[in-house]
Amino acid sequence: MAGNMADYTNSIWSNLRWTDLGFVVILSILCTYCILSKPSDYRKYLKPYSITTLIFVLLTYIYLLCQGGFYKAYDRLVQEWMTYSSGVPTYTLAGHIIYNLIDDQNLKNTDPKEMEFVDDWLRDHKSRYLPNICENPKKNVVLVICESLESWPLGLEIEGKEVTPFLNSLINDSSTFFSPHVLTQVCSGHSIDGQLIYTTGLLPTSNAVYSMKYPDRNFPSLNKILKKDRNAKSILMTTDKPTTWNMLAVERAFEYDTIFNHNNWEKDEMIFRSISDKSFFRQSLAELKKGTLWPENSSCMLTFITCSGHHPFVLKNEFRDPDFDISNMGLPKLLEDYITVTHYVDTQLHSVVDYLKSRADFDDTMIVILGDHEALGADRKEFLASSEFARKYVSKGNYTPFIVLNSPVKGKYDGVLGQIDVFPTILDLLGVSDDEWRGVGVSILDPSRPEVAFSIIPPKMEGDASPNSQEEIEHIKAAQSVSELIIIHDLFGKKISK
C-alpha cells in the first residue's frame, strides 16, 4: 500500500487542504507530552485509562453507526485504491473475518426478482438494437486508452499553435471516424472503470469499485469475443503497477493472453508516477518489433494504456515543447498544466501510429484512440466561473474523444453517446455478428439509437432526448442497474439471457 501511495505523491499533495494540518498538530502535542512526562506508578492511571478507552470504543461505535454500520464503513475502506489493503490494520483480523463472512452472505442472497429484471432487460435490449455490421470490417484492433484525454483540446489553437497537431491530422484523414461527444460514465474507480467499460461493455458498480470488491467475476470481454470469433491473441501494455486498482487481477479476468506492466519497463524517463509516454511507447514497440508477440497477418487485439496525462498534470521542463509555451496567458495553473501535458501526449502518439502503418497487415488493422475519463473534475466549474478562456474553449460536459483510424466507416458523429456505446460500435466495425454479448450500450452505427447518455457521477442525462419515447430513455437509463447486478451477483457465471 505504501508503495502505491508513493507513486501518487504529487496527486495527493495537490488535494491536501490547510485543515489537514490539524492531524499533524494533534500528533505533535501527544508526542511532546509523552517525551516530557515523567514515569510513575501505572496502577493509579489504570482506572482513568480504562474509562478513556471505553469512551473511545463508544465513540468509534457511534461513528460506525453514523457511517451506516461496521460493514459499510469497512466496505468503503477496501474500495479505495490507497487503503484497500488496510482492512486488517484498521479493524483487526477479527474485524476482517467478520466483514468477509457478512460479505459472502450478502452475495449469496440473490433476489429472484433482480435476476428476472436483468433477464427481461437484456432480452428487450437485444431485440431493440441489432448488429449493424459494416462493409469491409477489420480483423485487428489496437486500443490506445489515453489517461484523462478530453475532447475540447482537439482542434484548439492558442496563439496560432495547435494543442494537438498530430491528433488533428488523424481526425482530418479521410479514413478516420471521429466522435467528440463521448460522455464519461466512470464511477470512483476512474481509470479502471474506463477499462471495464471499453473492454466488457458493462458499466461500473456505483456502490463499490468493482476491481477491489469483485475482481474474480466472470466478465465478458472483447478479448474473449475475438478469441472465439477469429482466434485473436490479446496483448496489454500499461505503465501501471499490478497492484494499482488491483489491476492485474482484473486484466486476468478479462483474459489477456500477454500483459506488460510497470514491472516490465526500464524506468529511464519518469513523469508523475511512471515512465513517460515517450519511453513507454518506445519500449512497447521494441517488444512488438521482435515479431513474436504479434506476427504479421495474425489476428490480434492490442491495448496501450498511457499515464503521462494523469492529474495533477505536472510536466518537467525537459519534456516540454519550447515552441509551445502558454505560461504568459494568465490561465489557472491546473488548466495551463493540463493543456501543456495534453500537447506532450499528442506528440508521442505518432510513434505508435507510424509503427502500425509500417506493418504489412495495416489494411486489416483498426486503431482506436480514447480517453479513459474526463480530466478536470470539480475544478471545471471553478475554471468556467473564473476564466474567460475556459468559458470560450473548455467544454461544460465531461466528454472524451472516440477516434477510429483506418475505419471501415468514415466521417464524424456529432451526437452525444456514452462510453458504454463504444463497445458495440467496435464489434460492428470488426464485423462480429454472432456473439451473444454486445454490451449494454448501443452502437453508433445503429440508426435508431437515442442520441443521449447518462453519467453516473453526477447522475444526469446529456444529449437530445426529444425524438425518443420516455420508455426508450428509461431503458437506456436502466443499463447501469443491469450492469451492477451482473457484476455484483456474478450473473455471467450463472445463466442469463446475454
Contacts in CASP RR format, 6 or more apart in sequence:
PFRMAT RR
TARGET T0000
AUTHOR 0000-0000-0000
METHOD contacts of the structure
MODEL  1
MAGNMADYTNSIWSNLRWTDLGFVVILSILCTYCILSKPSDYRKYLKPYS
ITTLIFVLLTYIYLLCQGGFYKAYDRLVQEWMTYSSGVPTYTLAGHIIYN
LIDDQNLKNTDPKEMEFVDDWLRDHKSRYLPNICENPKKNVVLVICESLE
SWPLGLEIEGKEVTPFLNSLINDSSTFFSPHVLTQVCSGHSIDGQLIYTT
GLLPTSNAVYSMKYPDRNFPSLNKILKKDRNAKSILMTTDKPTTWNMLAV
ERAFEYDTIFNHNNWEKDEMIFRSISDKSFFRQSLAELKKGTLWPENSSC
MLTFITCSGHHPFVLKNEFRDPDFDISNMGLPKLLEDYITVTHYVDTQLH
SVVDYLKSRADFDDTMIVILGDHEALGADRKEFLASSEFARKYVSKGNYT
PFIVLNSPVKGKYDGVLGQIDVFPTILDLLGVSDDEWRGVGVSILDPSRP
EVAFSIIPPKMEGDASPNSQEEIEHIKAAQSVSELIIIHDLFGKKISK
1 82 0 8 1.000
1 83 0 8 1.000
1 84 0 8 1.000
1 85 0 8 1.000
1 86 0 8 1.000
4 81 0 8 1.000
4 82 0 8 1.000
4 241 0 8 1.000
4 243 0 8 1.000
4 244 0 8 1.000
5 12 0 8 1.000
5 82 0 8 1.000
7 241 0 8 1.000
7 244 0 8 1.000
7 273 0 8 1.000
7 274 0 8 1.000
8 82 0 8 1.000
8 273 0 8 1.000
9 273 0 8 1.000
10 272 0 8 1.000
10 273 0 8 1.000
10 312 0 8 1.000
10 314 0 8 1.000
11 272 0 8 1.000
11 273 0 8 1.000
11 310 0 8 1.000
11 311 0 8 1.000
11 312 0 8 1.000
14 311 0 8 1.000
14 312 0 8 1.000
63 73 0 8 1.000
64 70 0 8 1.000
64 73 0 8 1.000
67 73 0 8 1.000
67 76 0 8 1.000
70 91 0 8 1.000
70 95 0 8 1.000
70 98 0 8 1.000
70 99 0 8 1.000
71 99 0 8 1.000
71 102 0 8 1.000
71 103 0 8 1.000
74 87 0 8 1.000
74 90 0 8 1.000
74 91 0 8 1.000
74 95 0 8 1.000
74 99 0 8 1.000
75 99 0 8 1.000
75 103 0 8 1.000
75 208 0 8 1.000
75 213 0 8 1.000
77 83 0 8 1.000
77 84 0 8 1.000
77 86 0 8 1.000
77 87 0 8 1.000
77 90 0 8 1.000
77 91 0 8 1.000
78 84 0 8 1.000
78 86 0 8 1.000
78 87 0 8 1.000
78 99 0 8 1.000
78 212 0 8 1.000
78 213 0 8 1.000
79 188 0 8 1.000
79 208 0 8 1.000
79 209 0 8 1.000
79 212 0 8 1.000
79 213 0 8 1.000
80 209 0 8 1.000
80 212 0 8 1.000
81 189 0 8 1.000
81 209 0 8 1.000
81 212 0 8 1.000
81 244 0 8 1.000
81 245 0 8 1.000
83 90 0 8 1.000
84 212 0 8 1.000
84 246 0 8 1.000
87 95 0 8 1.000
87 96 0 8 1.000
87 99 0 8 1.000
88 95 0 8 1.000
88 96 0 8 1.000
91 99 0 8 1.000
107 488 0 8 1.000
107 489 0 8 1.000
107 490 0 8 1.000
110 489 0 8 1.000
114 485 0 8 1.000
114 489 0 8 1.000
115 489 0 8 1.000
115 491 0 8 1.000
115 494 0 8 1.000
115 496 0 8 1.000
117 481 0 8 1.000
117 482 0 8 1.000
117 485 0 8 1.000
118 482 0 8 1.000
118 485 0 8 1.000
118 486 0 8 1.000
118 491 0 8 1.000
118 496 0 8 1.000
119 496 0 8 1.000
119 497 0 8 1.000
121 475 0 8 1.000
121 478 0 8 1.000
121 479 0 8 1.000
121 482 0 8 1.000
122 440 0 8 1.000
122 482 0 8 1.000
122 496 0 8 1.000
122 497 0 8 1.000
122 498 0 8 1.000
123 497 0 8 1.000
124 475 0 8 1.000
125 440 0 8 1.000
125 441 0 8 1.000
125 475 0 8 1.000
125 479 0 8 1.000
126 438 0 8 1.000
126 497 0 8 1.000
128 448 0 8 1.000
128 472 0 8 1.000
128 475 0 8 1.000
129 424 0 8 1.000
129 438 0 8 1.000
129 441 0 8 1.000
129 442 0 8 1.000
129 443 0 8 1.000
129 446 0 8 1.000
129 448 0 8 1.000
129 449 0 8 1.000
130 446 0 8 1.000
131 427 0 8 1.000
131 428 0 8 1.000
131 432 0 8 1.000
131 433 0 8 1.000
131 438 0 8 1.000
131 443 0 8 1.000
132 428 0 8 1.000
132 443 0 8 1.000
132 445 0 8 1.000
132 446 0 8 1.000
132 447 0 8 1.000
133 428 0 8 1.000
133 431 0 8 1.000
133 432 0 8 1.000
133 433 0 8 1.000
134 408 0 8 1.000
134 409 0 8 1.000
134 428 0 8 1.000
134 429 0 8 1.000
134 431 0 8 1.000
134 445 0 8 1.000
135 408 0 8 1.000
136 408 0 8 1.000
137 408 0 8 1.000
137 428 0 8 1.000
137 429 0 8 1.000
137 430 0 8 1.000
137 431 0 8 1.000
138 364 0 8 1.000
138 365 0 8 1.000
138 366 0 8 1.000
138 406 0 8 1.000
138 408 0 8 1.000
138 429 0 8 1.000
138 430 0 8 1.000
138 431 0 8 1.000
139 230 0 8 1.000
139 299 0 8 1.000
139 361 0 8 1.000
139 364 0 8 1.000
139 365 0 8 1.000
139 430 0 8 1.000
140 232 0 8 1.000
140 299 0 8 1.000
140 300 0 8 1.000
140 301 0 8 1.000
140 302 0 8 1.000
140 361 0 8 1.000
140 364 0 8 1.000
140 365 0 8 1.000
140 366 0 8 1.000
141 222 0 8 1.000
141 226 0 8 1.000
141 301 0 8 1.000
141 302 0 8 1.000
141 365 0 8 1.000
141 366 0 8 1.000
141 367 0 8 1.000
141 368 0 8 1.000
141 426 0 8 1.000
141 429 0 8 1.000
141 430 0 8 1.000
142 301 0 8 1.000
142 302 0 8 1.000
142 303 0 8 1.000
142 304 0 8 1.000
142 352 0 8 1.000
142 356 0 8 1.000
142 365 0 8 1.000
142 366 0 8 1.000
142 367 0 8 1.000
142 368 0 8 1.000
143 198 0 8 1.000
143 301 0 8 1.000
143 302 0 8 1.000
143 303 0 8 1.000
143 304 0 8 1.000
143 368 0 8 1.000
143 370 0 8 1.000
144 304 0 8 1.000
144 306 0 8 1.000
144 349 0 8 1.000
144 352 0 8 1.000
144 367 0 8 1.000
144 368 0 8 1.000
144 369 0 8 1.000
144 370 0 8 1.000
145 194 0 8 1.000
145 195 0 8 1.000
145 198 0 8 1.000
145 303 0 8 1.000
145 304 0 8 1.000
145 305 0 8 1.000
145 306 0 8 1.000
145 370 0 8 1.000
145 371 0 8 1.000
145 372 0 8 1.000
146 306 0 8 1.000
146 309 0 8 1.000
146 345 0 8 1.000
146 349 0 8 1.000
146 369 0 8 1.000
146 370 0 8 1.000
146 371 0 8 1.000
146 372 0 8 1.000
147 191 0 8 1.000
147 305 0 8 1.000
147 306 0 8 1.000
147 307 0 8 1.000
147 308 0 8 1.000
147 309 0 8 1.000
147 310 0 8 1.000
147 345 0 8 1.000
147 371 0 8 1.000
147 372 0 8 1.000
148 309 0 8 1.000
148 310 0 8 1.000
148 311 0 8 1.000
148 313 0 8 1.000
148 338 0 8 1.000
148 371 0 8 1.000
148 372 0 8 1.000
148 373 0 8 1.000
148 374 0 8 1.000
148 375 0 8 1.000
149 309 0 8 1.000
149 342 0 8 1.000
149 345 0 8 1.000
149 370 0 8 1.000
149 371 0 8 1.000
149 372 0 8 1.000
149 375 0 8 1.000
149 400 0 8 1.000
149 401 0 8 1.000
150 342 0 8 1.000
150 371 0 8 1.000
150 374 0 8 1.000
150 375 0 8 1.000
150 376 0 8 1.000
150 395 0 8 1.000
150 398 0 8 1.000
150 399 0 8 1.000
150 400 0 8 1.000
150 401 0 8 1.000
151 180 0 8 1.000
151 181 0 8 1.000
151 182 0 8 1.000
151 395 0 8 1.000
151 399 0 8 1.000
151 400 0 8 1.000
151 401 0 8 1.000
152 393 0 8 1.000
152 394 0 8 1.000
152 395 0 8 1.000
152 399 0 8 1.000
153 163 0 8 1.000
153 164 0 8 1.000
153 339 0 8 1.000
153 342 0 8 1.000
154 163 0 8 1.000
154 164 0 8 1.000
154 167 0 8 1.000
154 168 0 8 1.000
154 171 0 8 1.000
154 180 0 8 1.000
154 401 0 8 1.000
155 162 0 8 1.000
155 163 0 8 1.000
155 164 0 8 1.000
155 167 0 8 1.000
155 168 0 8 1.000
155 171 0 8 1.000
156 162 0 8 1.000
156 163 0 8 1.000
156 164 0 8 1.000
156 393 0 8 1.000
157 163 0 8 1.000
158 326 0 8 1.000
158 329 0 8 1.000
158 339 0 8 1.000
159 326 0 8 1.000
159 329 0 8 1.000
161 323 0 8 1.000
161 324 0 8 1.000
162 168 0 8 1.000
163 324 0 8 1.000
163 339 0 8 1.000
163 342 0 8 1.000
163 343 0 8 1.000
163 346 0 8 1.000
164 342 0 8 1.000
164 343 0 8 1.000
164 346 0 8 1.000
165 346 0 8 1.000
165 347 0 8 1.000
166 346 0 8 1.000
166 347 0 8 1.000
166 349 0 8 1.000
166 350 0 8 1.000
167 346 0 8 1.000
167 349 0 8 1.000
167 369 0 8 1.000
167 401 0 8 1.000
167 403 0 8 1.000
170 176 0 8 1.000
170 353 0 8 1.000
170 369 0 8 1.000
170 403 0 8 1.000
170 405 0 8 1.000
171 178 0 8 1.000
171 403 0 8 1.000
173 405 0 8 1.000
174 410 0 8 1.000
175 405 0 8 1.000
175 406 0 8 1.000
175 407 0 8 1.000
175 410 0 8 1.000
176 403 0 8 1.000
176 404 0 8 1.000
176 405 0 8 1.000
176 407 0 8 1.000
176 410 0 8 1.000
176 411 0 8 1.000
177 403 0 8 1.000
177 404 0 8 1.000
177 407 0 8 1.000
177 409 0 8 1.000
177 410 0 8 1.000
177 411 0 8 1.000
177 412 0 8 1.000
177 413 0 8 1.000
177 429 0 8 1.000
178 401 0 8 1.000
178 402 0 8 1.000
178 403 0 8 1.000
178 404 0 8 1.000
178 411 0 8 1.000
178 412 0 8 1.000
178 413 0 8 1.000
179 401 0 8 1.000
179 402 0 8 1.000
179 412 0 8 1.000
179 413 0 8 1.000
179 414 0 8 1.000
179 415 0 8 1.000
179 417 0 8 1.000
179 444 0 8 1.000
180 399 0 8 1.000
180 401 0 8 1.000
180 402 0 8 1.000
180 412 0 8 1.000
180 414 0 8 1.000
181 399 0 8 1.000
181 414 0 8 1.000
181 415 0 8 1.000
181 416 0 8 1.000
181 417 0 8 1.000
181 462 0 8 1.000
182 370 0 8 1.000
182 371 0 8 1.000
182 399 0 8 1.000
182 400 0 8 1.000
182 401 0 8 1.000
182 402 0 8 1.000
182 417 0 8 1.000
182 418 0 8 1.000
182 419 0 8 1.000
182 421 0 8 1.000
182 422 0 8 1.000
183 397 0 8 1.000
183 398 0 8 1.000
183 399 0 8 1.000
183 416 0 8 1.000
183 417 0 8 1.000
183 418 0 8 1.000
183 419 0 8 1.000
183 453 0 8 1.000
183 454 0 8 1.000
183 455 0 8 1.000
183 462 0 8 1.000
184 373 0 8 1.000
184 374 0 8 1.000
184 398 0 8 1.000
184 399 0 8 1.000
184 400 0 8 1.000
184 418 0 8 1.000
184 419 0 8 1.000
184 455 0 8 1.000
185 193 0 8 1.000
185 197 0 8 1.000
185 203 0 8 1.000
185 204 0 8 1.000
185 418 0 8 1.000
185 419 0 8 1.000
185 420 0 8 1.000
185 453 0 8 1.000
185 454 0 8 1.000
185 455 0 8 1.000
185 456 0 8 1.000
185 480 0 8 1.000
186 193 0 8 1.000
186 194 0 8 1.000
186 197 0 8 1.000
186 204 0 8 1.000
186 372 0 8 1.000
186 373 0 8 1.000
186 419 0 8 1.000
186 456 0 8 1.000
186 457 0 8 1.000
187 193 0 8 1.000
187 204 0 8 1.000
187 205 0 8 1.000
187 206 0 8 1.000
187 209 0 8 1.000
187 456 0 8 1.000
187 457 0 8 1.000
188 209 0 8 1.000
188 457 0 8 1.000
189 204 0 8 1.000
189 209 0 8 1.000
189 210 0 8 1.000
189 211 0 8 1.000
189 245 0 8 1.000
190 372 0 8 1.000
190 373 0 8 1.000
191 245 0 8 1.000
191 305 0 8 1.000
191 372 0 8 1.000
191 373 0 8 1.000
192 209 0 8 1.000
192 210 0 8 1.000
192 211 0 8 1.000
192 245 0 8 1.000
192 246 0 8 1.000
192 247 0 8 1.000
192 250 0 8 1.000
193 204 0 8 1.000
193 209 0 8 1.000
193 210 0 8 1.000
193 373 0 8 1.000
194 204 0 8 1.000
194 372 0 8 1.000
194 373 0 8 1.000
194 419 0 8 1.000
195 250 0 8 1.000
195 305 0 8 1.000
195 372 0 8 1.000
196 202 0 8 1.000
196 203 0 8 1.000
196 204 0 8 1.000
196 210 0 8 1.000
196 211 0 8 1.000
196 219 0 8 1.000
196 250 0 8 1.000
197 203 0 8 1.000
197 204 0 8 1.000
197 419 0 8 1.000
197 420 0 8 1.000
197 422 0 8 1.000
197 423 0 8 1.000
198 222 0 8 1.000
198 370 0 8 1.000
198 419 0 8 1.000
198 422 0 8 1.000
198 423 0 8 1.000
199 221 0 8 1.000
199 222 0 8 1.000
199 223 0 8 1.000
199 254 0 8 1.000
199 303 0 8 1.000
199 423 0 8 1.000
200 219 0 8 1.000
200 220 0 8 1.000
200 221 0 8 1.000
200 222 0 8 1.000
200 254 0 8 1.000
200 423 0 8 1.000
200 439 0 8 1.000
201 220 0 8 1.000
201 420 0 8 1.000
201 423 0 8 1.000
201 424 0 8 1.000
201 439 0 8 1.000
201 440 0 8 1.000
201 441 0 8 1.000
202 219 0 8 1.000
202 220 0 8 1.000
202 420 0 8 1.000
202 439 0 8 1.000
202 440 0 8 1.000
202 483 0 8 1.000
202 486 0 8 1.000
202 487 0 8 1.000
203 420 0 8 1.000
203 440 0 8 1.000
203 456 0 8 1.000
203 479 0 8 1.000
203 480 0 8 1.000
203 483 0 8 1.000
203 484 0 8 1.000
204 210 0 8 1.000
204 456 0 8 1.000
204 483 0 8 1.000
204 487 0 8 1.000
205 213 0 8 1.000
205 214 0 8 1.000
205 483 0 8 1.000
205 484 0 8 1.000
205 487 0 8 1.000
205 488 0 8 1.000
206 456 0 8 1.000
206 457 0 8 1.000
206 480 0 8 1.000
206 484 0 8 1.000
207 484 0 8 1.000
207 488 0 8 1.000
208 214 0 8 1.000
209 245 0 8 1.000
210 217 0 8 1.000
210 250 0 8 1.000
210 487 0 8 1.000
211 245 0 8 1.000
211 246 0 8 1.000
211 247 0 8 1.000
211 249 0 8 1.000
211 250 0 8 1.000
212 245 0 8 1.000
212 246 0 8 1.000
214 487 0 8 1.000
214 488 0 8 1.000
214 490 0 8 1.000
215 246 0 8 1.000
215 249 0 8 1.000
215 250 0 8 1.000
215 253 0 8 1.000
216 249 0 8 1.000
216 253 0 8 1.000
217 253 0 8 1.000
217 487 0 8 1.000
217 490 0 8 1.000
217 492 0 8 1.000
217 493 0 8 1.000
218 253 0 8 1.000
218 490 0 8 1.000
218 492 0 8 1.000
218 493 0 8 1.000
219 250 0 8 1.000
219 253 0 8 1.000
219 254 0 8 1.000
219 487 0 8 1.000
219 492 0 8 1.000
220 437 0 8 1.000
220 439 0 8 1.000
220 492 0 8 1.000
220 498 0 8 1.000
221 254 0 8 1.000
221 255 0 8 1.000
222 234 0 8 1.000
222 301 0 8 1.000
222 423 0 8 1.000
222 426 0 8 1.000
222 427 0 8 1.000
223 232 0 8 1.000
223 234 0 8 1.000
223 254 0 8 1.000
223 255 0 8 1.000
223 256 0 8 1.000
223 257 0 8 1.000
223 301 0 8 1.000
224 254 0 8 1.000
224 255 0 8 1.000
225 427 0 8 1.000
225 432 0 8 1.000
225 435 0 8 1.000
225 437 0 8 1.000
226 232 0 8 1.000
226 234 0 8 1.000
226 299 0 8 1.000
226 301 0 8 1.000
226 430 0 8 1.000
226 432 0 8 1.000
227 233 0 8 1.000
227 234 0 8 1.000
227 255 0 8 1.000
228 435 0 8 1.000
229 432 0 8 1.000
229 434 0 8 1.000
229 435 0 8 1.000
230 299 0 8 1.000
231 299 0 8 1.000
232 299 0 8 1.000
232 300 0 8 1.000
232 301 0 8 1.000
233 257 0 8 1.000
233 258 0 8 1.000
233 294 0 8 1.000
233 298 0 8 1.000
233 299 0 8 1.000
233 300 0 8 1.000
233 301 0 8 1.000
234 254 0 8 1.000
234 255 0 8 1.000
234 256 0 8 1.000
234 257 0 8 1.000
234 258 0 8 1.000
234 300 0 8 1.000
234 301 0 8 1.000
234 302 0 8 1.000
234 303 0 8 1.000
235 256 0 8 1.000
235 257 0 8 1.000
235 258 0 8 1.000
235 259 0 8 1.000
235 260 0 8 1.000
235 293 0 8 1.000
235 294 0 8 1.000
235 300 0 8 1.000
235 301 0 8 1.000
235 302 0 8 1.000
235 303 0 8 1.000
236 251 0 8 1.000
236 256 0 8 1.000
236 258 0 8 1.000
236 259 0 8 1.000
236 260 0 8 1.000
236 261 0 8 1.000
236 303 0 8 1.000
236 305 0 8 1.000
237 260 0 8 1.000
237 280 0 8 1.000
237 284 0 8 1.000
237 287 0 8 1.000
237 302 0 8 1.000
237 303 0 8 1.000
237 304 0 8 1.000
237 305 0 8 1.000
238 247 0 8 1.000
238 259 0 8 1.000
238 260 0 8 1.000
238 261 0 8 1.000
238 262 0 8 1.000
238 303 0 8 1.000
238 304 0 8 1.000
238 305 0 8 1.000
238 307 0 8 1.000
239 261 0 8 1.000
239 262 0 8 1.000
239 265 0 8 1.000
239 274 0 8 1.000
239 275 0 8 1.000
239 280 0 8 1.000
239 305 0 8 1.000
239 306 0 8 1.000
239 307 0 8 1.000
240 247 0 8 1.000
240 261 0 8 1.000
240 262 0 8 1.000
240 274 0 8 1.000
240 305 0 8 1.000
240 307 0 8 1.000
241 247 0 8 1.000
241 261 0 8 1.000
241 262 0 8 1.000
241 263 0 8 1.000
242 248 0 8 1.000
242 261 0 8 1.000
242 262 0 8 1.000
242 263 0 8 1.000
244 262 0 8 1.000
247 261 0 8 1.000
248 259 0 8 1.000
248 261 0 8 1.000
251 259 0 8 1.000
252 259 0 8 1.000
256 303 0 8 1.000
258 293 0 8 1.000
260 284 0 8 1.000
260 287 0 8 1.000
262 274 0 8 1.000
265 275 0 8 1.000
265 279 0 8 1.000
265 280 0 8 1.000
265 283 0 8 1.000
266 275 0 8 1.000
266 279 0 8 1.000
266 283 0 8 1.000
267 275 0 8 1.000
268 275 0 8 1.000
268 279 0 8 1.000
269 275 0 8 1.000
269 276 0 8 1.000
269 278 0 8 1.000
269 279 0 8 1.000
270 276 0 8 1.000
271 277 0 8 1.000
271 307 0 8 1.000
271 308 0 8 1.000
271 309 0 8 1.000
271 314 0 8 1.000
271 315 0 8 1.000
271 316 0 8 1.000
271 319 0 8 1.000
272 307 0 8 1.000
272 308 0 8 1.000
272 309 0 8 1.000
272 310 0 8 1.000
272 314 0 8 1.000
273 307 0 8 1.000
273 310 0 8 1.000
274 280 0 8 1.000
274 307 0 8 1.000
274 308 0 8 1.000
275 283 0 8 1.000
275 307 0 8 1.000
276 308 0 8 1.000
276 319 0 8 1.000
276 348 0 8 1.000
277 306 0 8 1.000
277 307 0 8 1.000
277 308 0 8 1.000
277 309 0 8 1.000
277 344 0 8 1.000
277 345 0 8 1.000
277 348 0 8 1.000
278 319 0 8 1.000
278 348 0 8 1.000
278 351 0 8 1.000
280 304 0 8 1.000
280 306 0 8 1.000
280 307 0 8 1.000
280 308 0 8 1.000
281 304 0 8 1.000
281 348 0 8 1.000
281 349 0 8 1.000
281 351 0 8 1.000
281 352 0 8 1.000
282 351 0 8 1.000
284 304 0 8 1.000
284 352 0 8 1.000
285 351 0 8 1.000
285 352 0 8 1.000
285 355 0 8 1.000
287 293 0 8 1.000
288 294 0 8 1.000
288 302 0 8 1.000
288 355 0 8 1.000
289 355 0 8 1.000
294 300 0 8 1.000
294 302 0 8 1.000
296 359 0 8 1.000
296 360 0 8 1.000
296 361 0 8 1.000
297 360 0 8 1.000
297 361 0 8 1.000
297 364 0 8 1.000
298 361 0 8 1.000
304 352 0 8 1.000
305 372 0 8 1.000
306 345 0 8 1.000
308 315 0 8 1.000
308 341 0 8 1.000
308 344 0 8 1.000
308 345 0 8 1.000
308 348 0 8 1.000
309 341 0 8 1.000
309 342 0 8 1.000
309 344 0 8 1.000
309 345 0 8 1.000
309 375 0 8 1.000
311 375 0 8 1.000
312 334 0 8 1.000
312 337 0 8 1.000
313 334 0 8 1.000
313 337 0 8 1.000
313 338 0 8 1.000
313 340 0 8 1.000
313 341 0 8 1.000
313 375 0 8 1.000
314 337 0 8 1.000
314 341 0 8 1.000
315 337 0 8 1.000
315 340 0 8 1.000
315 341 0 8 1.000
315 344 0 8 1.000
319 344 0 8 1.000
320 340 0 8 1.000
320 344 0 8 1.000
321 343 0 8 1.000
321 344 0 8 1.000
321 347 0 8 1.000
324 340 0 8 1.000
324 343 0 8 1.000
326 336 0 8 1.000
326 339 0 8 1.000
326 340 0 8 1.000
327 336 0 8 1.000
329 336 0 8 1.000
329 389 0 8 1.000
330 336 0 8 1.000
331 339 0 8 1.000
331 387 0 8 1.000
331 389 0 8 1.000
331 390 0 8 1.000
332 379 0 8 1.000
332 382 0 8 1.000
332 383 0 8 1.000
332 386 0 8 1.000
332 387 0 8 1.000
332 390 0 8 1.000
334 376 0 8 1.000
334 379 0 8 1.000
334 383 0 8 1.000
335 376 0 8 1.000
335 379 0 8 1.000
335 383 0 8 1.000
335 387 0 8 1.000
335 389 0 8 1.000
335 390 0 8 1.000
335 394 0 8 1.000
338 375 0 8 1.000
338 376 0 8 1.000
349 369 0 8 1.000
352 367 0 8 1.000
353 367 0 8 1.000
353 405 0 8 1.000
356 362 0 8 1.000
356 365 0 8 1.000
356 367 0 8 1.000
359 365 0 8 1.000
362 406 0 8 1.000
363 406 0 8 1.000
365 406 0 8 1.000
366 404 0 8 1.000
366 405 0 8 1.000
366 406 0 8 1.000
366 407 0 8 1.000
366 408 0 8 1.000
366 429 0 8 1.000
366 430 0 8 1.000
367 404 0 8 1.000
367 405 0 8 1.000
367 406 0 8 1.000
368 402 0 8 1.000
368 403 0 8 1.000
368 404 0 8 1.000
368 405 0 8 1.000
368 422 0 8 1.000
368 426 0 8 1.000
369 401 0 8 1.000
369 403 0 8 1.000
369 404 0 8 1.000
369 405 0 8 1.000
370 400 0 8 1.000
370 401 0 8 1.000
370 402 0 8 1.000
370 403 0 8 1.000
370 422 0 8 1.000
371 400 0 8 1.000
371 401 0 8 1.000
372 400 0 8 1.000
373 398 0 8 1.000
373 400 0 8 1.000
374 380 0 8 1.000
374 397 0 8 1.000
374 398 0 8 1.000
374 399 0 8 1.000
374 400 0 8 1.000
376 383 0 8 1.000
376 394 0 8 1.000
377 398 0 8 1.000
380 394 0 8 1.000
380 396 0 8 1.000
380 397 0 8 1.000
380 398 0 8 1.000
383 390 0 8 1.000
383 394 0 8 1.000
384 390 0 8 1.000
384 391 0 8 1.000
384 394 0 8 1.000
384 396 0 8 1.000
387 394 0 8 1.000
397 462 0 8 1.000
398 455 0 8 1.000
400 419 0 8 1.000
402 417 0 8 1.000
402 422 0 8 1.000
402 425 0 8 1.000
404 429 0 8 1.000
407 429 0 8 1.000
408 429 0 8 1.000
409 429 0 8 1.000
409 445 0 8 1.000
413 444 0 8 1.000
415 451 0 8 1.000
415 463 0 8 1.000
415 464 0 8 1.000
416 451 0 8 1.000
416 452 0 8 1.000
416 453 0 8 1.000
416 462 0 8 1.000
416 463 0 8 1.000
416 464 0 8 1.000
417 442 0 8 1.000
417 444 0 8 1.000
417 449 0 8 1.000
417 451 0 8 1.000
417 453 0 8 1.000
418 441 0 8 1.000
418 453 0 8 1.000
420 439 0 8 1.000
420 440 0 8 1.000
420 441 0 8 1.000
420 453 0 8 1.000
420 479 0 8 1.000
421 441 0 8 1.000
421 442 0 8 1.000
421 443 0 8 1.000
421 444 0 8 1.000
421 449 0 8 1.000
421 453 0 8 1.000
423 438 0 8 1.000
423 439 0 8 1.000
423 441 0 8 1.000
424 438 0 8 1.000
424 439 0 8 1.000
424 441 0 8 1.000
424 442 0 8 1.000
424 443 0 8 1.000
424 446 0 8 1.000
425 443 0 8 1.000
425 444 0 8 1.000
425 445 0 8 1.000
427 435 0 8 1.000
427 438 0 8 1.000
427 443 0 8 1.000
428 443 0 8 1.000
428 445 0 8 1.000
429 445 0 8 1.000
436 498 0 8 1.000
437 498 0 8 1.000
440 479 0 8 1.000
440 482 0 8 1.000
440 483 0 8 1.000
441 476 0 8 1.000
441 479 0 8 1.000
442 449 0 8 1.000
442 450 0 8 1.000
442 476 0 8 1.000
443 449 0 8 1.000
450 465 0 8 1.000
450 467 0 8 1.000
450 468 0 8 1.000
450 472 0 8 1.000
450 473 0 8 1.000
450 476 0 8 1.000
451 463 0 8 1.000
451 464 0 8 1.000
451 465 0 8 1.000
451 467 0 8 1.000
452 461 0 8 1.000
452 462 0 8 1.000
452 463 0 8 1.000
452 464 0 8 1.000
452 465 0 8 1.000
452 468 0 8 1.000
452 473 0 8 1.000
452 476 0 8 1.000
453 461 0 8 1.000
453 462 0 8 1.000
453 463 0 8 1.000
453 476 0 8 1.000
454 460 0 8 1.000
454 461 0 8 1.000
454 462 0 8 1.000
454 476 0 8 1.000
454 477 0 8 1.000
454 479 0 8 1.000
454 480 0 8 1.000
455 462 0 8 1.000
456 480 0 8 1.000
461 473 0 8 1.000
461 477 0 8 1.000
465 473 0 8 1.000
485 491 0 8 1.000
486 492 0 8 1.000
486 496 0 8 1.000
492 498 0 8 1.000
END
